[in-house]
Each structure stands twice: as C-alpha cells, then as structure tokens.
C-alpha cells in the first residue's frame, strides 16, 4: 500500500500561454459531472505535509517524501501525541495489526508562512487511510480526537447542499481563515459521498486563493 499522499488537482485547466485559468474548463470530466452535487470543504492550511504511519507494530513519521525533515518543535509535537510505547498501545487498541496512515498538515511559526496561525506549532489532520481506503470525515474526526489533535476545519458557512461552485465562489470572494483575520490559503473539497473515477483515483479538488481570488 502506497502511503504517499496523492496530488490534488485544481478545478480548471490553466492556459499555458497566459498562465491563467480557463474558468469552466474543468480539469476532469468527473468534476464537470459533479459540479452541482453536494461537496464537503475543509480549510487548506499553509504548512508542511506529515504522515503518521502505523505498520501494525510500530509508529513512524514521514513528510511528503520519505526523506523529508521536520522542524524540531513539530517533531516534538508528533512524539508527544503519537510516539512512545504508551501511544503505540493506543494504536494497537484502536487498529490492531491493520496498517494506518494519518495525514496532517504541520503548521505554526517557522513553517512556511505559519506565523500568522499563532505562536505554537500544531498538526491539523485532514485524512486517514486504512487498508487502502480513505475514511469519511466523521471517522477522521474520531481518530484525531482519540489522539488529542485537531482536524483541518470544515467550512461551516455551507449547509449540506453546498456544491462545487459554492466553494469556488467562497474563495473568489476572499475567504477568511478560521485561524485569524487573513485570507485562507484555500479549501479542499470532496463529494459529500466519497467517490473514485475509472482509474480508481479519488475525486478531490483544491481551490487556492491565489488562483481564484478576485480582488
């Protein structure tokens, strides 16, 4: 089972000559078909990718790549919440010998532009993969709470029927971050019911402020 997090496409094709987005020209036929169905959006945090890996016997940490290194304070945070024998016992109690990957974004001072998020380094869990399957949001929240860490914030502005265009409009009009008085880096959206395409790729989209925000 690959543990590297998949790439997340944007919504629209970028013109190679002008480097601008062609609004309405979707990057996949699936997004075109699903643009008006309910979607769930979470805030995209500006930080560094973290994988917490449970192989059924021990816990390890990795970044976006296996050779990535962490800020010392972030590594200490990971050790506090997921490392050590006591935490391995928690993994055993929760998952047994089933391999698990917890995906999160480490953020805070000295991580990207993380100073705007406050004065402490944290981890926001945004996905969990068990047995090759990504869990639904409620299960992700349950696992994050079990280990005492937060999740990437759900965009509370929307009701259950928010579609893909609602997310695009939100970013295009300047979405303020949950963490303070500044524009969010963006949001990540998935269909309210988890879906995959014919290539067995997860249907997911990244809406970035720098691409969509209309000042």
HELIX and SHEET records of a PDB file:
HELIX    1   1 UNK A   29  UNK A   34  1                                   6    
HELIX    2   2 UNK A   72  UNK A   82  1                                  11    
HELIX    3   3 UNK A   84  UNK A   95  1                                  12    
HELIX    4   4 UNK A  114  UNK A  117  5                                   4    
HELIX    5   5 UNK A  137  UNK A  146  1                                  10    
HELIX    6   6 UNK A  164  UNK A  172  1                                   9    
HELIX    7   7 UNK A  209  UNK A  212  1                                   4    
SHEET    1   A 2 UNK A  12  UNK A  14  0                                        
SHEET    2   A 2 UNK A  21  UNK A  26 -1                                        
SHEET    1   B 3 UNK A  39  UNK A  44  0                                        
SHEET    2   B 3 UNK A 186  UNK A 191 -1                                        
SHEET    3   B 3 UNK A 204  UNK A 208 -1                                        
SHEET    1   C 5 UNK A  59  UNK A  62  0                                        
SHEET    2   C 5 UNK A  48  UNK A  54 -1                                        
SHEET    3   C 5 UNK A 100  UNK A 107 -1                                        
SHEET    4   C 5 UNK A 122  UNK A 130 -1                                        
SHEET    5   C 5 UNK A 133  UNK A 134 -1                                        
SHEET    1   D 5 UNK A  59  UNK A  62  0                                        
SHEET    2   D 5 UNK A  48  UNK A  54 -1                                        
SHEET    3   D 5 UNK A 100  UNK A 107 -1                                        
SHEET    4   D 5 UNK A 122  UNK A 130 -1                                        
SHEET    5   D 5 UNK A 150  UNK A 151  1                                        
END                                                                             
